[in-house]
Amino acid sequence: MAVPELIVSRDRLIELVGEGRTPLEIAEMFCVDDAIIRDMIRRLEQNGYYDLLYPERPAADRTAE
């Protein structure tokens, strides 16, 4: 199994998600299963990187979730 941090760095992943790329698109770029990328994104969200991952969404929109 691939070590996620060896696939793509945290900063690069944040940049790609911020550009609006889907986990599937990112996975295809790095030739890995999209479940790995989804898991990496989920871990970033849980560790407080939500605002960096999704900078264009106003705080009011996120409270409705």
Residue pairs with C-beta under 8 A, 6 or more apart in sequence:
2 32
2 36
4 36
4 39
4 40
7 30
7 32
7 36
7 37
7 40
8 16
8 26
8 30
8 37
8 40
10 44
10 49
13 26
13 37
13 40
13 41
13 44
14 44
14 49
14 52
14 53
16 25
16 26
16 29
17 26
17 41
17 53
17 54
18 52
18 53
18 54
18 55
18 56
23 34
23 37
23 38
23 41
24 34
24 37
26 34
26 37
27 33
27 34
27 36
27 37
30 37
41 53
44 50
44 52
44 53
45 53
50 62
54 62
